[in-house]
Amino acid sequence: MSDCEATCYRALSTLVSQVDAKITVRKDATRPYVGLENIPSRGARLIGWSLASSSISTNSIFQAGDVLFGKLRPNLRKCVVAPFDGYCSTDILVLRANTGVDPSFAGKVLRTEQVGAAAEMTSVGTKMPRTSWKQLSELEVFCPGFLEQSKIAQVLDTLDNAIHETEAIIAKLKAVKQGLLHDLLTRGIDANGELRPPQAEAPHLYKPSPLGWIPKEWEETSLGEIARRSGGILQTGPFGSQLHAHEYVIDGIPVVMPQDMVDGELSTENIARITERKANALSRHRVKPNDLVFSRRGDLSRCVAIGDQHTGWLCGTGCLLARLPRAEINAYWLALVYQQPVIQSQVMGRAVGSTMANLNTSILEAILIGRPAVNEQDEIARRVAGASLRIRAEEQELQKLRLEKAGLMDDLLTGRVRVTPLLQEPQPA
């Protein structure tokens, strides 16, 4: 390390100083109050605040631009730059940038893994560990000149803004999807490919049913009736005596368990596997496209449709398998319907078990649904899948941005990569 580079590493106390102003009475009740719950783990912005009148205890006082650093349970990595003046919990350190230090840069340094790890290592207490400014203040961190600080902050702020905007897009898309889902599953799509108008606006298009108002074209039926008339199957997964933990292998045929059903999709992150030989021995439980697998214990809303990519996997212990003909049921559509409150109320109303809710084939057979023609089911499924696809694309972009930011923070806030070449670029007139 050169002498010039060495001088860029200084004690944290040369960047920021603790502000220890407190207030108990005579608070301005209209001022914002920030608690630890308002600071996200590893996030850059507050996720909310309350009015000062909501806190009756002693508070710390902060100003816009101060760094709010969570000293309680520092493993949660809670640290933001305050966007306004206000009060906060005394479990938050209020740190103010010293003269010659960019406040935004200071906030980013305090969000680095180096500072977070130091806070965790210096914390005291077992159940509610706390760090202190005294313990952190002498930690040496990268601190270049003001112009370089500002350029680093600008680069990282650009990424923070992109992350925030992408998060907002995802939240909006999820809200739109929920509204679309409700409309599609209660009103359906008419012969012209349009959403039917609501029942209140066009009562002649609907009929009453135990499920509420449903379109006149929809059939009121049960899963058991569909299975009986079409030769479908509703069956329990293998018993525990048929599939033992010691039979799981590292590489083999995936076994679908309740915990593998996440947000209506199959997760392979921790999925169990068995040998092809064992899977063949349990061949009646191997799944085919358009099957549905339901959790039969615990969270009974878990349900997934089986796609082509899951062919030959095994319906595992703790699950139920439904195989209903494609001419009658689009499995993806039925999985969406099954998770709706009107169906889940039937499931929970019939569930058995005292310590844990359980589902069985008799309960599944009795579930009532409003069944559109299969071409209408297909169109509903297609539209919802399109909305889900766009959300996944934005979530992948968000993950990419977060990884990019993590890499840049590690490079720029340790001095491994310098932004000095950017400082020499000509500024726009």
BAKE-184376 format. One line per 5 residues: their letters; for each residue x negated, y negated, z negated of C-alpha. Coordinates in steps of 0.25 Angstrom, whole numbers, plus 5000, padded with zeros to 4 digits. Example, Ala and Ser with C-alpha at 12.3 -4.5 7.8 and 13.67 -1.06 7.14 Angstrom:
<atoms>
as = 4951,5018,4969 ~ 4945,5004,4971;
</atoms>
This chain:
<atoms>
msdce = 5000,5000,5000 ~ 4994,4986,5004 ~ 4993,4975,4994 ~ 5004,4968,5002 ~ 5013,4980,5000;
atcyr = 5010,4982,4986 ~ 5015,4968,4982 ~ 5028,4971,4988 ~ 5031,4981,4976 ~ 5035,4974,4964;
alstl = 5043,4977,4951 ~ 5058,4976,4952 ~ 5058,4965,4942 ~ 5052,4956,4953 ~ 5064,4958,4962;
vsqvd = 5075,4957,4952 ~ 5078,4952,4938 ~ 5088,4957,4929 ~ 5100,4948,4926 ~ 5105,4951,4912;
akitv = 5116,4941,4911 ~ 5128,4947,4904 ~ 5142,4942,4901 ~ 5153,4948,4892 ~ 5163,4937,4890;
rkdat = 5168,4925,4898 ~ 5166,4933,4911 ~ 5172,4927,4924 ~ 5183,4937,4925 ~ 5184,4935,4940;
rpyvg = 5170,4938,4943 ~ 5166,4952,4949 ~ 5162,4963,4939 ~ 5153,4975,4945 ~ 5152,4988,4938;
lenip = 5143,5000,4941 ~ 5155,5006,4948 ~ 5155,4994,4958 ~ 5141,4998,4963 ~ 5140,5009,4972;
srgar = 5129,5020,4971 ~ 5118,5016,4981 ~ 5127,5006,4987 ~ 5124,4992,4991 ~ 5137,4985,4988;
ligws = 5147,4984,4977 ~ 5159,4993,4979 ~ 5168,4984,4970 ~ 5169,4975,4957 ~ 5179,4971,4947;
lasss = 5182,4958,4940 ~ 5174,4954,4928 ~ 5187,4955,4920 ~ 5186,4970,4921 ~ 5174,4971,4913;
istns = 5175,4968,4898 ~ 5160,4971,4895 ~ 5148,4964,4896 ~ 5143,4962,4910 ~ 5131,4957,4918;
ifqag = 5132,4945,4926 ~ 5126,4945,4941 ~ 5126,4936,4953 ~ 5127,4939,4968 ~ 5114,4945,4973;
dvlfg = 5110,4951,4960 ~ 5107,4966,4960 ~ 5117,4975,4952 ~ 5109,4988,4948 ~ 5116,4999,4941;
klrpn = 5108,5003,4929 ~ 5118,5013,4924 ~ 5116,5027,4930 ~ 5106,5022,4940 ~ 5106,5035,4948;
lrkcv = 5119,5029,4955 ~ 5110,5018,4961 ~ 5120,5006,4959 ~ 5114,4993,4964 ~ 5120,4982,4972;
vapfd = 5117,4967,4975 ~ 5129,4959,4969 ~ 5137,4952,4979 ~ 5143,4942,4969 ~ 5142,4936,4955;
gycst = 5148,4944,4944 ~ 5147,4953,4932 ~ 5143,4968,4931 ~ 5141,4980,4922 ~ 5129,4979,4912;
dilvl = 5126,4993,4918 ~ 5121,4985,4930 ~ 5108,4978,4931 ~ 5109,4964,4937 ~ 5096,4961,4945;
rantg = 5093,4948,4952 ~ 5083,4946,4963 ~ 5071,4938,4959 ~ 5067,4925,4966 ~ 5061,4929,4980;
vdpsf = 5069,4942,4980 ~ 5080,4945,4990 ~ 5092,4950,4981 ~ 5097,4959,4992 ~ 5083,4966,4993;
agkvl = 5082,4967,4978 ~ 5096,4974,4978 ~ 5090,4984,4988 ~ 5078,4987,4980 ~ 5086,4990,4968;
rteqv = 5094,5000,4977 ~ 5082,5008,4981 ~ 5080,5022,4976 ~ 5067,5017,4970 ~ 5074,5008,4960;
gaaae = 5086,5018,4958 ~ 5077,5029,4955 ~ 5069,5020,4945 ~ 5082,5016,4938 ~ 5087,5031,4937;
mtsvg = 5073,5035,4931 ~ 5073,5023,4921 ~ 5088,5025,4916 ~ 5090,5029,4902 ~ 5102,5038,4897;
tkmpr = 5108,5051,4901 ~ 5123,5049,4904 ~ 5122,5034,4908 ~ 5108,5031,4912 ~ 5104,5017,4913;
tswkq = 5091,5010,4919 ~ 5087,4996,4915 ~ 5080,4984,4922 ~ 5068,4985,4912 ~ 5066,4999,4918;
lsele = 5067,4995,4932 ~ 5061,4981,4933 ~ 5047,4986,4935 ~ 5050,4996,4946 ~ 5041,4992,4958;
vfcpg = 5049,4990,4971 ~ 5046,4985,4985 ~ 5048,4970,4985 ~ 5042,4962,4998 ~ 5044,4948,5000;
fleqs = 5057,4941,5001 ~ 5058,4940,5016 ~ 5055,4955,5017 ~ 5065,4958,5006 ~ 5076,4950,5013;
kiaqv = 5073,4958,5026 ~ 5074,4971,5019 ~ 5087,4967,5013 ~ 5093,4963,5026 ~ 5089,4976,5033;
ldtld = 5096,4984,5021 ~ 5108,4974,5020 ~ 5110,4977,5035 ~ 5111,4992,5032 ~ 5120,4990,5020;
naihe = 5130,4982,5028 ~ 5130,4992,5038 ~ 5133,5003,5027 ~ 5143,4994,5021 ~ 5151,4992,5034;
teaii = 5150,5007,5037 ~ 5156,5010,5024 ~ 5167,5000,5026 ~ 5170,5007,5040 ~ 5170,5021,5034;
aklka = 5180,5016,5022 ~ 5189,5009,5033 ~ 5189,5022,5042 ~ 5192,5031,5030 ~ 5204,5022,5026;
vkqgl = 5209,5022,5041 ~ 5207,5037,5041 ~ 5216,5039,5029 ~ 5227,5030,5035 ~ 5226,5037,5048;
lhdll = 5227,5051,5041 ~ 5239,5047,5033 ~ 5246,5042,5045 ~ 5242,5054,5054 ~ 5246,5064,5043;
trgid = 5260,5058,5039 ~ 5264,5052,5053 ~ 5257,5060,5063 ~ 5255,5057,5078 ~ 5267,5056,5088;
angel = 5268,5061,5102 ~ 5262,5048,5107 ~ 5249,5050,5098 ~ 5253,5039,5089 ~ 5255,5039,5074;
rppqa = 5270,5040,5071 ~ 5276,5028,5064 ~ 5277,5029,5049 ~ 5290,5036,5044 ~ 5295,5022,5038;
eaphl = 5295,5017,5052 ~ 5300,5029,5060 ~ 5308,5038,5050 ~ 5314,5046,5062 ~ 5300,5051,5065;
ykpsp = 5299,5058,5051 ~ 5305,5069,5043 ~ 5305,5071,5027 ~ 5297,5082,5022 ~ 5291,5087,5009;
lgwip = 5278,5080,5014 ~ 5286,5067,5016 ~ 5290,5061,5029 ~ 5283,5068,5041 ~ 5285,5067,5056;
kewee = 5297,5074,5061 ~ 5288,5082,5071 ~ 5280,5088,5059 ~ 5283,5102,5054 ~ 5285,5103,5039;
tslge = 5278,5116,5035 ~ 5268,5123,5026 ~ 5254,5129,5029 ~ 5259,5143,5025 ~ 5271,5142,5035;
iarrs = 5261,5138,5046 ~ 5252,5149,5043 ~ 5263,5159,5042 ~ 5269,5156,5056 ~ 5256,5155,5063;
ggilq = 5248,5166,5057 ~ 5239,5156,5049 ~ 5231,5159,5037 ~ 5230,5153,5023 ~ 5220,5160,5015;
tgpfg = 5211,5159,5003 ~ 5195,5159,5005 ~ 5187,5171,5000 ~ 5188,5174,4985 ~ 5176,5172,4976;
sqlha = 5173,5187,4975 ~ 5172,5187,4991 ~ 5161,5175,4991 ~ 5150,5174,4981 ~ 5141,5162,4979;
heyvi = 5129,5172,4981 ~ 5133,5174,4995 ~ 5131,5160,4999 ~ 5119,5158,5009 ~ 5111,5146,5013;
dgipv = 5115,5148,5028 ~ 5128,5154,5033 ~ 5143,5153,5035 ~ 5148,5141,5027 ~ 5159,5143,5017;
vmpqd = 5169,5132,5015 ~ 5172,5129,5000 ~ 5181,5118,4994 ~ 5169,5109,4991 ~ 5165,5110,5006;
mvdge = 5178,5102,5010 ~ 5174,5088,5009 ~ 5184,5077,5014 ~ 5191,5087,5023 ~ 5178,5092,5030;
lsten = 5168,5103,5027 ~ 5155,5100,5021 ~ 5143,5109,5023 ~ 5134,5102,5014 ~ 5135,5112,5002;
iarit = 5143,5123,5009 ~ 5141,5138,5005 ~ 5137,5148,5016 ~ 5138,5163,5017 ~ 5132,5173,5027;
erkan = 5139,5177,5040 ~ 5141,5191,5034 ~ 5148,5186,5022 ~ 5157,5176,5030 ~ 5161,5188,5039;
alsrh = 5165,5196,5027 ~ 5174,5185,5023 ~ 5179,5182,5038 ~ 5193,5180,5034 ~ 5189,5167,5027;
rvkpn = 5180,5162,5039 ~ 5186,5149,5045 ~ 5190,5145,5059 ~ 5193,5132,5066 ~ 5206,5125,5061;
dlvfs = 5206,5133,5048 ~ 5208,5125,5035 ~ 5200,5127,5022 ~ 5206,5122,5009 ~ 5200,5121,4995;
rrgdl = 5209,5130,4986 ~ 5203,5124,4973 ~ 5199,5111,4967 ~ 5201,5100,4977 ~ 5213,5106,4985;
srcva = 5213,5094,4995 ~ 5200,5100,5002 ~ 5203,5106,5015 ~ 5195,5107,5029 ~ 5199,5111,5043;
igdqh = 5189,5121,5049 ~ 5183,5116,5062 ~ 5175,5124,5073 ~ 5162,5121,5066 ~ 5167,5128,5054;
tgwlc = 5171,5141,5061 ~ 5167,5154,5053 ~ 5165,5146,5040 ~ 5171,5153,5027 ~ 5183,5148,5019;
gtgcl = 5177,5149,5005 ~ 5181,5152,4991 ~ 5190,5141,4986 ~ 5196,5138,4999 ~ 5209,5142,5007;
larlp = 5209,5144,5022 ~ 5220,5140,5032 ~ 5220,5145,5046 ~ 5232,5139,5053 ~ 5234,5140,5069;
raein = 5229,5128,5077 ~ 5242,5128,5084 ~ 5248,5124,5071 ~ 5238,5117,5063 ~ 5226,5108,5065;
aywla = 5217,5111,5053 ~ 5211,5097,5053 ~ 5225,5091,5052 ~ 5229,5100,5041 ~ 5217,5097,5033;
lvyqq = 5220,5082,5034 ~ 5235,5085,5030 ~ 5231,5094,5018 ~ 5223,5083,5011 ~ 5234,5073,5011;
pviqs = 5241,5070,4998 ~ 5255,5076,5002 ~ 5248,5090,5005 ~ 5239,5089,4993 ~ 5250,5086,4984;
qvmgr = 5256,5100,4988 ~ 5243,5107,4986 ~ 5241,5101,4972 ~ 5255,5103,4968 ~ 5254,5118,4971;
avgst = 5239,5120,4967 ~ 5236,5131,4956 ~ 5226,5131,4945 ~ 5224,5125,4932 ~ 5210,5120,4932;
manln = 5208,5119,4947 ~ 5218,5117,4958 ~ 5219,5129,4967 ~ 5225,5131,4981 ~ 5230,5145,4986;
tsile = 5236,5149,4999 ~ 5250,5149,4994 ~ 5249,5134,4991 ~ 5242,5132,5004 ~ 5254,5139,5011;
ailig = 5264,5130,5004 ~ 5258,5117,5009 ~ 5268,5109,5017 ~ 5263,5100,5029 ~ 5269,5092,5040;
rpavn = 5264,5098,5052 ~ 5263,5091,5065 ~ 5261,5098,5079 ~ 5247,5102,5080 ~ 5244,5092,5091;
eqdei = 5248,5081,5081 ~ 5239,5088,5071 ~ 5228,5088,5081 ~ 5229,5073,5084 ~ 5230,5069,5069;
arrva = 5218,5077,5066 ~ 5210,5071,5078 ~ 5213,5057,5073 ~ 5209,5059,5059 ~ 5196,5067,5064;
gaslr = 5193,5054,5072 ~ 5194,5045,5060 ~ 5185,5055,5052 ~ 5175,5055,5063 ~ 5174,5040,5063;
iraee = 5172,5040,5048 ~ 5161,5051,5049 ~ 5154,5043,5059 ~ 5154,5031,5050 ~ 5149,5039,5038;
qelqk = 5138,5044,5046 ~ 5134,5030,5050 ~ 5135,5026,5035 ~ 5126,5038,5031 ~ 5116,5034,5042;
lrlek = 5116,5019,5037 ~ 5114,5024,5023 ~ 5102,5032,5027 ~ 5096,5021,5035 ~ 5098,5012,5023;
aglmd = 5091,5022,5013 ~ 5079,5023,5022 ~ 5078,5008,5024 ~ 5079,5005,5009 ~ 5068,5016,5007;
dlltg = 5059,5010,5017 ~ 5062,4995,5015 ~ 5063,4994,5000 ~ 5050,5002,4998 ~ 5042,4994,5007;
rvrvt = 5039,5007,5016 ~ 5045,4999,5028 ~ 5043,4984,5028 ~ 5052,4974,5035 ~ 5041,4964,5037;
pllqe = 5041,4966,5052 ~ 5056,4961,5052 ~ 5052,4948,5045 ~ 5043,4944,5057 ~ 5054,4945,5067;
pqpa = 5059,4932,5073 ~ 5071,4927,5066 ~ 5083,4923,5075 ~ 5084,4908,5078;
</atoms>
